[in-house]
Amino acid sequence: MDLYNRQSKLDLKTSYTVTVVGCGGVGYWVAKYAAMSGINKIYLFDPDVIEENNLNRLDLPPSSIGENKAMITKKFINMIRPDCMVYAIPYKFQEHLFIKTDYIIDCTDKHKVQMEIEAAAKRIGVQYMKAGYDGQHITVADSVSNLWTANEIDGYTVTPSWVVPATVVAAMTVAKIVVPKCQKAEISLNIDEIFNIRKRNG
């Protein structure tokens, strides 16, 4: 049985390798959707552990609390895609730990860190992509957005979060990678704009 038979006529480009930086609410889903789409080599960076408040947007059991985010993401990807080569690095992204991939997908939520990762991607010669949201507004872009500066308090980003924007932005991020005509596209919009909501009379 060919796992990807039903998507074979879509001309998806799944031969890319990706590095996901930050395996929280967005990065976890980016990595998972990338693997489910057929991307076969994924590197994961995250020094943090799962906390209870992460579970409102991740399909992980309570028993995962306290586990490293990169390691748990690898574990669950390999449960559904055992042939996918997933490498979990439980540290902050640093150039000397980076094995060159086609994409660096930045799912971190601190503007300073994003600027550092984008600069590193340029030095290394890797395509940078920022994927994130601030509760309602989603962004998938080829550079760091100034959107993220407004929410930083004392070096930490306070971001309201729920599962729908996390999974929507992750799906759009993977589509931007594997769908050729989407690779130069960028997204910056509120969730309600997806529906083109109009006021109804009466």
Buried (B, 14 or more C-beta within 10 A) or exposed (E): EEEEEEBEEEEBBBEBBBBBBBBBBBBBBBBBBBBBBBBBBBBBBBEBBBEEEBBEBBEBEEEBBEBBBBBBBBBBBBEEBEEBBBEBBBEBBEEEEBEEBBBBBBBBBBBEBBBBBBEBBEEEEBBBBBBBBBEBBBBBBBBBBEBBBEBBEEEEBEBEBBBEBBBBBBBBBBBBBBBEEBBEEBBEEBBEEEEEEEEEEE
